[in-house]
Amino acid sequence: MKKYSTKLIVLSFLFIIQASNSSAQPVISSANLKKHVTFLASDKLEGRGTGSVGEQKAAKYIAKQFKKIGLKPGGTEGSFFHMFSFKKLSNPHATEDSNTPDIKSQNIVGFLDNNANVTIIVGAHYDHLGLGHDKNSLDANPDGKIHNGADDNASGTSGVIELARYFAKNGKKEPFNFLFVCFSGEELGLIGSKKFAETPSVSPDKINFMVNMDMIGRYRTDKGLIVHGYGTSPMWGKMLSVIQTDIKIIPDSSGVGPSDFTSFYLKKIPVLGFFTGQHSDYHKPTDDSELINYEGEKHVLEYIARIIEGTCTFPKLEFSETKQPQNQARSFKVTMGVMPDYAFDKKGMRIDGVTEGKPAAKAGLKAGDIILKIGDLDIKDVYAYMDALSKFKKGETTKVVIQRGSENLTLDITF
């Protein structure tokens, strides 16, 4: 096993920064990000539901941007589209030989060929909840409402397009090729990324690592940036510790999480996933383009670009397995109807949003409350919260202790 010192990593970064400053560099454009998000999250795309006409319009738009940038087609039969089909089963116990019709969709794949031996994947999902018929919406009455998904995940999709432009126009040949991929079917179970990871455009042993962006449009300096997967290679922790940034980084070592990087981690590929946190508009019709922090997203993308550039002086990254998050193994019979603040790094589980009509709202919990205890169970973080939920049954009543401002309150909650 080849080891690299932190000193060598720092020197490598200094070399990269000097080289970057010596020639004209393209810049990440917040105006471009706004243009892409505004189109992808417009009503005329009707929420980009997987396999829908609106999603097909989004796919054509992304492919057009890839072609304009100068990327080569990296999809099926020399196109930008990686076609796939699947069965959407309303009954989880149904089998593939049921009469359920196939849903056809596509990932969009652009290839930046630097004549290198290895390739990195930069990806994000572009599908969303469409008209709210898939029961993934957190709106009280979602059917027929357009779920535009500006943050989830037009923000990540626009990030893929803008990073593609950045690396295609920088006048360099990095020591790796790029596959820029926008995945479909994420909201239905990471389907598009699973399909692509099974049959990628390049040999799996030639993939260096995968970078994923999912909901990077609501950056706040106090909440920072969650970085998933830093434990999937020994290099990530060292690199993230030496990159200078004013962004507050919340690291999560696991390669398994609720986004497309999981599909590549399971193929033993190092991954990093970027996420600016959930909010009260998550999976609701109110996730609209005017709420995106475009300058904040630009700042996040500049940081991601520096990480990618930082790997230029190193060989193919070594893969490391990580522990599965505790909440992945839990099953829940109850819900509180709250949106956890995954970026909260103090004791307790802070609530980002409360769904009307659910147990938390009926009990009087509010956004900003910090849950400290449920029944006899102490809640030290979001994982302890998930673990606590698995202990209760529907119809049970218990006490919940919260911190609201400077005082602690005890409320009754019925699941």
Long-range contacts (C-beta under 8 A, 24 or more apart in sequence): 1-318, 2-315, 2-318, 3-234, 4-235, 4-238, 4-314, 6-238, 6-241, 6-242, 9-238, 9-239, 9-242, 9-310, 10-242, 12-310, 12-312, 12-313, 12-314, 13-242, 13-243, 13-310, 15-313, 16-309, 16-310, 16-312, 16-313, 20-309, 23-171, 23-172, 24-171, 25-170, 26-165, 26-166, 26-169, 26-170, 27-166, 28-162, 28-163, 28-166, 28-298, 28-301, 28-302, 28-305, 29-162, 29-298, 30-294, 30-295, 30-297, 30-298, 31-294, 32-158, 32-161, 32-162, 32-165, 33-155, 33-158, 33-159, 33-162, 33-292, 33-294, 33-297, 33-298, 33-301, 34-289, 34-292, 34-294, 36-65, 36-154, 36-157, 36-158, 36-161, 36-162, 37-150, 37-154, 37-155, 37-158, 37-217, 37-289, 37-292, 37-294, 38-289, 40-126, 40-150, 40-154, 40-157, 40-158, 41-148, 41-149, 41-150, 41-154, 41-287, 41-288, 41-289, 42-148, 42-289, 43-146, 43-148, 45-148, 46-130, 46-131, 46-146, 47-128, 47-129, 47-130, 47-131, 47-132, 47-146, 47-147, 47-148, 47-149, 48-126, 48-127, 48-128, 48-130, 48-149, 49-127, 49-128, 49-129, 49-130, 49-131, 49-133, 49-134, 50-103, 50-105, 50-127, 50-130, 50-184, 50-185, 50-187, 50-188, 50-191, 51-103, 51-104, 51-105, 51-184, 52-130, 54-130, 55-105, 55-126, 55-127, 55-130, 55-184, 56-106, 58-126, 58-157, 59-106, 59-108, 59-126, 59-182, 59-184, 62-108, 62-126, 62-157, 62-161, 62-182, 63-108, 63-110, 65-161, 65-164, 66-108, 66-110, 66-161, 66-164, 66-180, 67-110, 69-110, 69-161, 69-164, 69-165, 69-168, 69-169, 70-168, 71-110, 71-111, 71-112, 71-164, 71-168, 71-180, 72-110, 72-111, 72-112, 72-113, 73-109, 73-110, 73-111, 74-109, 74-110, 74-111, 74-179, 74-181, 74-201, 75-106, 75-107, 75-108, 75-109, 75-201, 80-108, 80-109, 80-110, 81-106, 81-107, 81-108, 81-109, 82-106, 82-107, 82-108, 82-109, 82-181, 82-195, 82-196, 82-201, 84-185, 84-191, 84-192, 84-195, 84-196, 86-185, 86-191, 86-195, 88-188, 105-184, 105-185, 105-191, 105-192, 106-184, 107-181, 107-182, 107-183, 107-184, 107-192, 107-193, 107-195, 107-196, 108-181, 108-182, 109-179, 109-180, 109-181, 109-196, 109-201, 110-164, 110-179, 110-180, 110-181, 111-177, 111-178, 111-179, 111-180, 111-201, 112-164, 112-167, 112-168, 112-177, 112-178, 112-179, 112-180, 113-177, 114-173, 114-174, 114-175, 114-176, 114-177, 114-178, 115-173, 115-177, 116-173, 116-174, 116-175, 116-176, 116-177, 117-176, 117-206, 118-175, 118-176, 118-177, 118-206, 118-207, 118-208, 118-316, 119-176, 119-177, 119-178, 119-179, 119-202, 119-206, 119-207, 119-208, 120-176, 120-177, 120-178, 120-179, 120-207, 120-208, 120-209, 120-210, 120-211, 120-308, 120-311, 121-178, 121-179, 121-180, 121-181, 121-200, 121-207, 121-209, 121-210, 121-211, 121-264, 122-160, 122-163, 122-164, 122-178, 122-179, 122-180, 122-181, 122-210, 122-211, 122-213, 122-308, 123-160, 123-179, 123-180, 123-181, 123-182, 123-183, 123-193, 123-210, 123-211, 123-212, 123-213, 123-260, 124-153, 124-156, 124-157, 124-159, 124-160, 124-182, 124-183, 124-212, 124-213, 124-214, 124-260, 125-153, 125-156, 125-157, 125-182, 125-183, 125-184, 125-185, 125-186, 125-187, 125-192, 125-193, 125-214, 125-259, 125-260, 126-153, 126-154, 126-157, 126-182, 126-183, 126-184, 127-153, 127-183, 127-184, 127-185, 127-186, 127-187, 127-188, 127-192, 128-152, 128-153, 128-154, 128-187, 129-187, 129-283, 132-285, 134-187, 134-188, 136-187, 136-283, 137-283, 137-284, 137-285, 138-282, 138-283, 138-284, 138-339, 138-355, 139-283, 139-284, 139-285, 140-355, 140-356, 140-357, 142-284, 142-285, 145-285, 146-285, 147-283, 147-284, 147-285, 147-287, 148-285, 148-287, 148-288, 148-289, 149-287, 150-217, 150-287, 150-288, 150-289, 150-291, 150-292, 151-215, 151-216, 151-217, 151-218, 151-279, 151-281, 151-282, 151-287, 151-291, 151-292, 152-214, 152-215, 152-282, 152-283, 152-287, 153-186, 153-213, 153-214, 153-215, 154-217, 154-289, 155-213, 155-215, 155-216, 155-217, 155-218, 155-292, 155-297, 156-212, 156-213, 156-214, 156-215, 156-216, 156-217, 157-182, 158-297, 159-213, 159-216, 159-297, 159-300, 159-301, 159-304, 160-213, 162-301, 163-301, 163-304, 163-305, 163-308, 166-301, 166-305, 167-305, 167-308, 174-308, 174-309, 174-312, 175-312, 176-208, 176-311, 176-312, 177-202, 183-260, 186-214, 186-259, 186-260, 190-259, 190-260, 190-262, 190-263, 192-260, 193-260, 193-262, 193-263, 193-264, 194-263, 196-263, 197-263, 197-264, 197-266, 197-267, 204-267, 204-269, 207-264, 207-269, 208-270, 208-311, 208-316, 208-317, 209-233, 209-269, 209-270, 209-271, 209-272, 209-311, 209-317, 210-261, 210-264, 210-269, 210-270, 210-271, 210-272, 211-271, 211-272, 211-273, 211-274, 211-304, 211-307, 211-308, 212-259, 212-260, 212-261, 212-271, 212-272, 212-273, 212-274, 213-273, 213-274, 213-304, 214-259, 214-260, 214-273, 214-274, 214-275, 215-275, 215-276, 215-277, 215-278, 215-282, 216-274, 216-275, 216-276, 216-297, 216-300, 216-301, 217-276, 217-291, 217-292, 217-293, 217-294, 217-296, 217-297, 218-276, 218-277, 218-279, 218-291, 218-292, 218-293, 218-296, 219-276, 219-293, 219-296, 219-297, 219-299, 219-300, 220-276, 220-277, 220-293, 220-296, 221-246, 221-247, 221-248, 222-248, 223-248, 223-276, 223-277, 223-341, 223-343, 223-344, 224-248, 224-249, 224-250, 224-276, 224-277, 224-343, 225-249, 225-250, 225-274, 225-275, 225-276, 225-300, 225-303, 226-250, 226-251, 226-252, 226-274, 226-275, 226-276, 226-277, 226-342, 226-343, 227-251, 227-252, 227-272, 227-273, 227-274, 228-252, 228-254, 228-255, 228-257, 228-259, 228-261, 228-271, 228-272, 228-273, 228-274, 228-275, 229-253, 229-254, 229-255, 229-257, 229-261, 229-265, 229-270, 229-271, 229-272, 229-273, 229-322, 230-272, 231-255, 231-320, 231-322, 232-265, 232-270, 232-271, 232-272, 232-319, 232-320, 232-321, 232-322, 233-270, 233-317, 233-318, 233-319, 233-320, 234-318, 234-320, 235-270, 235-311, 235-314, 235-317, 235-318, 236-270, 236-272, 239-307, 239-310, 239-311, 240-307, 243-303, 243-306, 243-307, 243-310, 245-303, 245-306, 247-299, 247-300, 247-303, 250-342, 250-343, 250-345, 252-325, 253-322, 253-323, 254-322, 254-323, 254-324, 254-325, 255-321, 255-322, 256-322, 256-324, 256-325, 256-328, 257-325, 265-322, 268-319, 268-321, 269-319, 270-317, 270-318, 270-319, 270-320, 272-307, 274-300, 274-304, 275-342, 276-300, 276-343, 277-341, 277-342, 277-343, 277-352, 278-339, 278-340, 278-341, 278-342, 278-352, 278-353, 279-339, 279-352, 279-353, 280-339, 280-352, 280-353, 280-354, 280-367, 281-353, 282-339, 282-352, 282-353, 325-383, 326-383, 326-386, 326-387, 327-382, 327-383, 327-386, 327-387, 330-386, 330-387, 330-389, 330-390, 331-390, 332-386, 332-389, 332-390, 333-390, 333-392, 333-393, 333-394, 334-359, 334-389, 334-392, 334-393, 334-394, 334-396, 334-415, 335-359, 335-389, 335-415, 336-360, 336-365, 336-389, 336-413, 336-415, 337-361, 338-365, 339-367, 340-382, 340-385, 341-382, 342-382, 344-370, 344-382, 346-370, 347-372, 347-380, 347-381, 348-372, 348-379, 348-380, 348-381, 348-403, 349-379, 349-381, 349-382, 349-384, 349-385, 359-413, 359-414, 359-415, 360-413, 362-413, 362-414, 363-400, 363-411, 363-412, 363-413, 363-414, 364-411, 365-400, 365-402, 365-411, 365-413, 366-404, 368-404, 369-402, 369-403, 369-404, 370-402, 370-403, 370-404, 371-400, 371-401, 371-402, 372-401, 372-402, 372-403, 372-408, 373-399, 373-400, 373-401, 374-398, 374-399, 374-400, 374-401, 374-413, 375-399, 375-400
